[in-house]
Amino acid sequence: MINFNRYIQRNLALAWPLAVNALLVQSMLMIDTFLVAPLGELPVAAMGIATTIVAFVLGIEIAIGNGIQLLVGRAFGCNNQAELAIAYWSGLLINISTSFVFLFILAFFGSELVALITDDPALAKLADTYISITKYIVLITAYTQVCSAFCNGSGKTKVPLKGFMIELPVNALLSYLLINGFSTYEGLGVEGAAWGSLLAVFLRAAFLYFALKRDDTVDLRYPKNRRFWAEIPPQYAEIYPIAANFFVLSIGATVYQLLFAQLELFSFVAITLIFPWIRAGTQFPNAWAQASGISISQALGQRQAGELKLFIASCTHVGTLLSVIIAGFFFILSQCLQFIYPDIEQDTQTALMIIAPLYIVLPIIRAYNTVAGNILRALGDSNLVLKIHFFTQWLISLPICALLVLQFDVSIFWAFAMIPIEELLKTLPFHHFKWRYINRLALE
């Protein structure tokens, strides 16, 4: 029988480092946006375009890492050292290969991607400059995500946290100096933000490498009796639906940004400024959901599924409570934005005020779907989660948003409102299928 309180405590122990990790993942883009804001609306808009493209690629790598995380959790639960090593090396191959594909695309077609978003030559040039440097972050992050996934799935969530705690101050300091200059050195502007982030991410990768190498409990030697290439297809089959799900959502987020870029410049700048805060805030419920998925995977690996029904219900309640707290912080944020970004134009501040009710309520709506989706993935039905996201986003929300922006030329409020509306559409199917699986699990 599962010790219920023990699982809740373990979930909390897993969740809080994951939450801080997720927050610090967003720190690169948040720091760059914050430090570039005093340079004016044009550099901020360029950052918005460039970071949309870079964040999309990083999202795919993080998604692959999440898939690896569940595989590692299952292997760790049944104390299978061979499966742990296989999950690490196969995941590393899949993620590194993916990073090279996107590195090639950004290197040779980055300007074309930017041109799809804007036809302003000055804006496009600044965005190209940022991407030309940050494209190398894609390669480094592929490695760091696999290391982080291995640590998280093994219950060592504090190791990636330490890596981010090293990266964060280095990123902030280097980016500030390189953007604005120091002594006789002239600042690089947007280009300086990119270099600061790249150097900081490289430092985190070095830390994770040495942390795993020096851990006596970690044995990453590949088992001699297992053929490596024969193990890739089954590992890929479990990782693919999770990665495809994030791919669909990331493409959708990019399309939203493309549509928002058709609004007035001040409206687009407002959305660019608030998006990093939204991504950061919603990471806390996301971290709880990921921790729940890891705990469920470990329980299934130990073949202990008897009382998971109560555990899953409790995970949902805690995730909802966290989202309400985040909504409260977003309300406080909405009252402080004029102090955080004192140099932005009045029209941009007005646009931020208009969408405040929408981004305040968003985490409450999104949290339930996030927890339910991670539960379903841990129970082995990632394809169902993919279908729910695809149908609600691509067949309903995005077409309506495109119609409103391109045909009816609506205000920023109604354009941005399609994001929380999309989450509302997902709630019913997630609720239905989650409880269907839980009831089936209780009978086993």
VENJO-V245767 format. One record per residue. N is the residue number from 1. RES is the residue in one letter. PHI is phi in radians with two decimals (none if undefined). PSI is psi in degrees with one decimal (999 if undefined). Layout:
n res phi psi
N RES PHI PSI
N RES PHI PSI
//
This chain:
n res phi psi
1 M none 144.3
2 I -1.38 131.7
3 N -1.33 104.1
4 F -1.06 -48.4
5 N -1.10 -35.5
6 R -1.10 -39.7
7 Y -1.21 -37.4
8 I -1.13 -44.2
9 Q -1.11 -41.5
10 R -1.12 -39.0
11 N -1.11 -41.3
12 L -1.10 -41.1
13 A -1.13 -34.0
14 L -1.31 -37.2
15 A -1.27 -41.8
16 W -1.18 -39.3
17 P -1.17 -35.7
18 L -1.07 -39.1
19 A -1.12 -46.1
20 V -1.17 -39.7
21 N -0.98 -49.6
22 A -1.09 -39.2
23 L -1.10 -42.4
24 L -1.30 -25.1
25 V -1.00 -40.5
26 Q -1.33 -11.7
27 S -1.10 -32.9
28 M -1.00 -51.0
29 L -1.27 -35.8
30 M -1.13 -44.7
31 I -1.11 -45.3
32 D -1.06 -45.2
33 T -1.12 -43.0
34 F -1.11 -43.8
35 L -1.32 -25.6
36 V -1.46 -22.1
37 A -0.91 -41.7
38 P -1.13 -14.7
39 L -1.33 -13.8
40 G 2.11 173.9
41 E -1.14 -38.0
42 L -1.13 -48.6
43 P -1.08 -36.1
44 V -1.14 -42.8
45 A -1.10 -39.5
46 A -1.10 -41.6
47 M -1.07 -39.6
48 G -1.05 -41.9
49 I -1.21 -48.6
50 A -1.15 -44.3
51 T -1.22 -26.9
52 T -1.07 -43.9
53 I -1.22 -46.6
54 V -1.15 -41.9
55 A -1.11 -32.8
56 F -1.07 -47.0
57 V -1.15 -44.7
58 L -1.09 -33.6
59 G -1.09 -38.8
60 I -1.11 -43.6
61 E -1.16 -39.2
62 I -1.13 -37.6
63 A -1.10 -43.6
64 I -1.08 -39.8
65 G -1.05 -39.2
66 N -1.11 -37.7
67 G -1.14 -42.9
68 I -1.08 -38.0
69 Q -1.01 -42.7
70 L -1.20 -38.0
71 L -1.13 -43.4
72 V -1.11 -41.7
73 G -1.05 -41.1
74 R -1.16 -44.2
75 A -1.16 -38.3
76 F -1.16 -37.3
77 G -1.09 -37.0
78 C -1.71 9.7
79 N 0.97 46.1
80 N -1.82 99.7
81 Q -1.14 -36.2
82 A -1.12 -44.2
83 E -1.17 -31.3
84 L -1.10 -46.6
85 A -1.15 -39.9
86 I -1.13 -43.3
87 A -1.07 -39.9
88 Y -1.15 -52.3
89 W -1.27 -38.3
90 S -1.18 -39.6
91 G -1.11 -38.3
92 L -1.13 -42.0
93 L -1.09 -46.0
94 I -1.10 -44.2
95 N -1.29 -40.0
96 I -1.13 -42.0
97 S -1.07 -42.6
98 T -1.08 -40.6
99 S -1.13 -37.0
100 F -1.16 -36.4
101 V -1.07 -48.1
102 F -1.26 -31.5
103 L -1.09 -41.2
104 F -1.10 -44.5
105 I -1.10 -45.2
106 L -1.19 -33.7
107 A -1.23 -38.4
108 F -1.86 -17.9
109 F -2.26 14.9
110 G -1.06 -41.7
111 S -1.14 -37.2
112 E -1.16 -37.8
113 L -1.13 -41.8
114 V -1.12 -39.0
115 A -1.11 -24.8
116 L -1.21 -24.4
117 I -1.65 -38.2
118 T -2.47 148.9
119 D -1.93 10.6
120 D -1.42 115.2
121 P -1.03 -43.3
122 A -1.15 -41.0
123 L -1.15 -43.9
124 A -1.11 -38.5
125 K -1.12 -43.8
126 L -1.11 -43.3
127 A -1.11 -41.2
128 D -1.06 -39.7
129 T -1.07 -44.5
130 Y -1.13 -44.8
131 I -1.17 -35.8
132 S -1.05 -23.6
133 I -1.74 -46.7
134 T -1.26 -10.2
135 K -1.07 -25.6
136 Y -1.32 -19.5
137 I -1.08 -31.6
138 V -1.00 -43.6
139 L -1.20 -44.4
140 I -1.17 -40.0
141 T -1.15 -29.6
142 A -1.02 -41.0
143 Y -1.24 -46.2
144 T -1.13 -33.3
145 Q -1.19 -36.2
146 V -1.19 -43.1
147 C -1.08 -44.1
148 S -1.12 -41.0
149 A -1.11 -40.0
150 F -1.11 -44.5
151 C -1.14 -44.8
152 N -1.11 -46.0
153 G -1.13 -25.7
154 S -1.55 1.8
155 G 1.48 6.0
156 K -1.75 58.8
157 T -1.23 -15.1
158 K -1.32 -20.9
159 V -1.15 -52.5
160 P -1.04 -34.2
161 L -1.04 -44.2
162 K -1.08 -37.1
163 G -1.09 -42.5
164 F -1.20 -34.0
165 M -1.16 -26.1
166 I -1.35 -42.9
167 E -1.14 -41.5
168 L -1.01 -56.1
169 P -1.14 -34.8
170 V -1.11 -43.7
171 N -1.05 -47.9
172 A -1.09 -46.2
173 L -1.17 -50.2
174 L -1.09 -44.1
175 S -1.08 -42.7
176 Y -1.07 -47.2
177 L -1.15 -40.7
178 L -1.32 -28.3
179 I -1.29 -47.8
180 N -1.73 -17.7
181 G 1.51 168.2
182 F -2.71 146.3
183 S 0.93 -120.3
184 T -1.64 -1.0
185 Y -1.43 127.5
186 E -1.49 133.2
187 G -1.12 156.6
188 L -1.75 -3.8
189 G 1.20 -133.3
190 V -1.01 -38.4
191 E -1.08 -36.1
192 G -1.13 -37.1
193 A -1.07 -39.9
194 A -1.15 -44.3
195 W -1.13 -40.4
196 G -1.04 -43.5
197 S -1.17 -41.9
198 L -1.08 -46.0
199 L -1.15 -37.8
200 A -1.20 -40.3
201 V -1.14 -38.2
202 F -1.07 -39.4
203 L -1.11 -41.0
204 R -1.12 -39.7
205 A -1.07 -41.8
206 A -1.11 -40.1
207 F -1.09 -46.4
208 L -1.11 -38.4
209 Y -1.04 -50.7
210 F -1.25 -30.8
211 A -1.12 -43.7
212 L -1.23 -37.4
213 K -1.15 -33.9
214 R -1.61 -4.2
215 D -1.45 113.0
216 D -1.18 -20.7
217 T -1.48 -7.4
218 V -1.78 123.1
219 D -2.17 102.1
220 L -1.71 13.0
221 R -1.17 129.4
222 Y -1.24 135.4
223 P -1.11 130.9
224 K -1.19 -25.1
225 N -1.57 8.4
226 R -2.08 125.3
227 R -1.31 122.8
228 F -1.06 -50.1
229 W -1.20 -23.9
230 A -1.31 -22.4
231 E -1.47 -18.6
232 I -1.11 -47.9
233 P -1.00 -48.2
234 P -1.16 -34.7
235 Q -1.16 -43.8
236 Y -1.09 -38.2
237 A -1.08 -31.2
238 E -1.50 -31.8
239 I -1.35 -36.2
240 Y -0.95 -50.2
241 P -1.05 -35.3
242 I -1.20 -44.2
243 A -1.13 -40.4
244 A -1.12 -36.4
245 N -1.08 -47.4
246 F -1.18 -32.7
247 F -1.07 -47.1
248 V -1.06 -46.5
249 L -1.16 -38.1
250 S -1.19 -42.7
251 I -1.06 -42.0
252 G -1.07 -42.9
253 A -1.11 -36.9
254 T -1.15 -40.8
255 V -1.14 -39.9
256 Y -0.98 -46.0
257 Q -1.10 -38.5
258 L -1.04 -42.5
259 L -1.21 -42.0
260 F -1.14 -28.6
261 A -1.17 -16.8
262 Q -1.45 -9.4
263 L -1.30 178.6
264 E -1.06 152.7
265 L -0.96 -42.7
266 F -1.11 -36.4
267 S -1.18 -43.0
268 F -1.16 -39.7
269 V -1.10 -40.8
270 A -1.05 -45.0
271 I -1.15 -39.0
272 T -1.07 -39.6
273 L -1.24 -35.1
274 I -1.54 -23.8
275 F -1.03 -44.7
276 P -1.05 -34.7
277 W -1.19 -39.2
278 I -1.11 -47.1
279 R -1.07 -40.7
280 A -1.18 -46.3
281 G -1.12 -40.7
282 T -1.31 -7.5
283 Q -1.23 -22.3
284 F -1.20 -50.9
285 P -1.09 -33.6
286 N -1.09 -41.1
287 A -1.13 -40.8
288 W -1.08 -40.3
289 A -1.14 -41.6
290 Q -1.14 -41.7
291 A -1.06 -39.0
292 S -1.09 -42.1
293 G -1.09 -41.6
294 I -1.10 -45.7
295 S -1.09 -41.6
296 I -1.14 -42.2
297 S -1.08 -42.4
298 Q -1.14 -38.0
299 A -1.15 -40.5
300 L -1.18 -35.5
301 G -1.12 -31.7
302 Q -1.52 1.1
303 R 1.01 42.7
304 Q -2.13 88.9
305 A -1.99 2.9
306 G -1.01 -47.6
307 E -1.91 19.8
308 L -1.14 -23.1
309 K -1.03 -47.1
310 L -1.15 -40.3
311 F -1.10 -43.8
312 I -1.13 -42.3
313 A -1.08 -40.7
314 S -1.15 -38.3
315 C -1.02 -41.1
316 T -1.11 -43.8
317 H -1.13 -42.3
318 V -1.16 -41.2
319 G -1.06 -39.9
320 T -1.16 -41.8
321 L -1.07 -43.3
322 L -1.04 -40.7
323 S -1.14 -35.6
324 V -1.13 -40.1
325 I -1.11 -42.9
326 I -1.10 -39.2
327 A -1.06 -37.7
328 G -1.11 -41.6
329 F -1.13 -37.4
330 F -1.12 -35.6
331 F -1.10 -45.2
332 I -1.08 -42.0
333 L -1.01 -42.5
334 S -1.06 -27.2
335 Q -1.49 -11.1
336 C -1.97 -2.7
337 L -1.07 -33.9
338 Q -1.17 -23.1
339 F -1.53 -32.1
340 I -1.24 -39.8
341 Y -2.10 72.7
342 P -1.27 -16.8
343 D -1.64 -1.6
344 I -1.39 159.1
345 E -1.19 158.6
346 Q -1.09 -37.5
347 D -1.10 -35.8
348 T -1.20 -40.9
349 Q -1.08 -39.1
350 T -1.10 -42.3
351 A -1.10 -38.5
352 L -1.11 -38.1
353 M -1.17 -36.7
354 I -1.12 -40.4
355 I -1.59 -0.3
356 A -0.95 -47.7
357 P -1.03 -30.4
358 L -1.29 -47.1
359 Y -1.35 -17.3
360 I -1.24 -42.1
361 V -1.44 -18.4
362 L -0.96 -48.2
363 P -1.08 -30.3
364 I -1.16 -42.6
365 I -1.23 -41.4
366 R -1.29 -30.1
367 A -1.04 -45.1
368 Y -1.06 -44.2
369 N -1.12 -37.8
370 T -1.15 -46.4
371 V -1.12 -46.1
372 A -1.07 -41.1
373 G -1.11 -43.0
374 N -1.18 -34.2
375 I -1.13 -45.8
376 L -1.12 -37.9
377 R -1.11 -45.0
378 A -1.10 -31.2
379 L -1.44 -1.0
380 G 1.76 14.1
381 D -2.16 64.0
382 S -1.18 -28.8
383 N -1.11 -37.1
384 L -1.12 -43.1
385 V -1.05 -41.8
386 L -1.06 -43.4
387 K -1.12 -41.8
388 I -1.09 -46.3
389 H -1.11 -42.6
390 F -1.12 -48.4
391 F -1.16 -44.0
392 T -1.24 -37.5
393 Q -1.43 -51.9
394 W -1.49 -27.5
395 L -1.71 -14.4
396 I -2.17 -64.4
397 S -1.18 -51.2
398 L -1.12 -43.6
399 P -1.04 -39.2
400 I -1.17 -41.9
401 C -1.08 -43.1
402 A -1.08 -41.0
403 L -1.12 -43.5
404 L -1.15 -41.7
405 V -1.38 -46.9
406 L -1.47 -33.0
407 Q -1.69 -45.1
408 F -1.77 -5.0
409 D 0.90 51.9
410 V -1.29 170.4
411 S -1.31 171.9
412 I -1.07 -31.7
413 F -1.07 -51.8
414 W -1.27 -30.5
415 A -1.16 -48.3
416 F -1.22 -26.3
417 A -1.11 -20.0
418 M -1.17 -21.5
419 I -1.22 -53.0
420 P -1.15 -30.8
421 I -1.09 -41.3
422 E -1.01 -43.9
423 E -1.11 -37.9
424 L -1.08 -38.1
425 L -1.14 -28.4
426 K -1.43 -20.2
427 T -1.07 -45.1
428 L -1.09 -51.8
429 P -1.12 -36.5
430 F -1.11 -42.9
431 H -1.08 -44.6
432 H -1.10 -50.9
433 F -1.29 -32.3
434 K -1.06 -47.9
435 W -1.26 -28.0
436 R -1.13 -42.3
437 Y -1.23 -37.7
438 I -1.13 -42.9
439 N -1.13 -36.7
440 R -1.18 -37.6
441 L -1.15 -36.5
442 A -1.16 -22.6
443 L -1.48 -12.8
444 E -1.36 999
//
